[in-house]
Amino acid sequence: MKIETDKSGRRIYKFSHSVAQGGWLYAHKASSAAISDKEGLRSALTAVSEEVGMFDVTIKIYDNIFFFFFMFKPSMAPQAIIDGIQGKIAGFAEWEEEYLFTGVYDLQEKHVREYLMLKGYDYDKG
């Protein structure tokens, strides 16, 4: 796999059998209390990213929500990634039933900063 930048400044991921652009976001909010162990949650999410083979990972954890930005190989099933994340985060808070799993424009820091700012979160505090 190679990572390149196109003429508009977006990252392009070139795999042996396909090309991808953008990335993915998984976000989950705690239902009642704050996230109990932010560093533990960060370690758990890092472990998921290593197990699944994610890359360009950015993890932002706030008092009662976390944002997990990443890219993964096209051969991975999104549901397997979601199940892996949810299996690792179970002990860190009571989580709402609903979560967000969606595509994002680009995983470069400037785009992640912009996304979080639009949602009302400070990149540097997460």
C-alpha positions in Angstrom: 0.0 0.0 0.0 1.2 3.5 -0.9 0.0 6.8 0.4 0.1 9.7 -2.0 -1.3 13.2 -2.2 -3.5 14.3 -5.1 -3.4 17.7 -6.8 -6.0 19.1 -4.4 -4.0 18.0 -1.3 -6.1 15.0 -0.3 -4.5 11.7 0.6 -4.9 8.8 -1.8 -4.4 5.2 -0.6 -3.2 2.9 -3.3 -3.6 -0.8 -2.6 -2.6 -3.6 -4.9 -6.2 -4.0 -6.2 -7.9 -0.6 -5.5 -7.5 3.0 -4.7 -9.3 4.9 -1.8 -9.6 8.5 -0.6 -10.9 10.0 2.6 -11.2 7.8 5.7 -13.6 6.7 8.4 -14.9 8.0 11.7 -16.3 6.0 14.6 -17.8 8.1 17.4 -19.5 6.9 20.6 -21.0 8.9 23.4 -21.3 7.8 27.1 -24.9 7.6 28.2 -24.7 8.9 31.7 -21.4 9.5 33.5 -18.1 10.6 32.1 -15.5 8.2 30.5 -13.8 6.7 33.5 -10.3 6.1 32.2 -9.4 8.2 29.1 -5.8 6.8 28.8 -7.1 3.2 29.2 -9.7 3.9 26.4 -6.9 5.4 24.2 -4.8 2.2 24.8 -7.8 0.0 23.9 -8.5 1.9 20.7 -4.8 1.8 19.8 -4.9 -2.0 20.3 -7.9 -2.3 18.0 -6.1 -0.3 15.4 -3.1 -2.6 15.5 -5.1 -5.8 15.5 -7.2 -4.7 12.5 -4.3 -3.1 10.7 -5.7 0.4 10.6 -3.5 3.4 9.6 -3.6 7.2 9.7 -5.3 6.8 13.1 -6.3 9.8 15.2 -8.0 9.3 18.6 -9.7 12.2 20.4 -11.3 11.6 23.8 -13.4 14.2 25.6 -15.4 13.9 28.9 -18.3 11.9 27.5 -17.5 11.2 23.9 -14.7 9.9 21.7 -13.8 10.3 18.1 -11.8 7.6 16.3 -10.6 8.6 12.8 -8.9 5.9 10.7 -8.4 4.2 7.4 -8.4 0.4 6.9 -7.7 -2.0 4.1 -10.7 -2.6 1.7 -10.6 -6.3 2.5 -11.8 -5.6 6.1 -15.5 -5.8 6.8 -16.8 -2.6 8.5 -19.0 -4.7 10.9 -15.9 -6.6 12.1 -14.2 -3.2 12.9 -17.3 -1.9 14.7 -17.6 -5.2 16.7 -13.9 -5.0 17.6 -14.2 -1.4 18.8 -17.3 -2.1 20.9 -15.7 -5.2 22.4 -12.7 -3.2 23.6 -14.6 -0.1 25.0 -17.2 -1.8 27.0 -15.6 -1.3 30.4 -14.8 2.4 30.1 -18.3 3.9 30.4 -22.0 3.1 30.0 -22.3 3.7 26.2 -25.4 5.0 24.4 -27.0 2.4 22.1 -26.4 4.5 19.0 -23.0 5.3 17.6 -21.6 7.0 14.5 -19.7 5.2 11.8 -19.3 7.3 8.7 -16.8 8.4 6.0 -14.8 11.6 6.3 -13.3 13.8 3.7 -9.6 13.4 4.7 -7.6 12.2 7.7 -5.0 14.9 7.6 -4.8 16.9 10.9 -6.2 20.1 9.3 -9.3 18.3 8.2 -9.8 16.4 11.5 -9.4 19.8 13.3 -12.0 21.3 11.1 -14.5 18.5 11.6 -14.1 18.6 15.4 -14.5 22.4 15.4 -17.7 22.2 13.4 -19.0 19.7 16.0 -18.0 22.0 18.9 -14.8 20.3 20.1 -11.3 21.6 20.4 -8.7 19.3 18.7 -6.0 20.2 21.2 -8.2 19.2 24.3 -9.1 15.7 23.1 
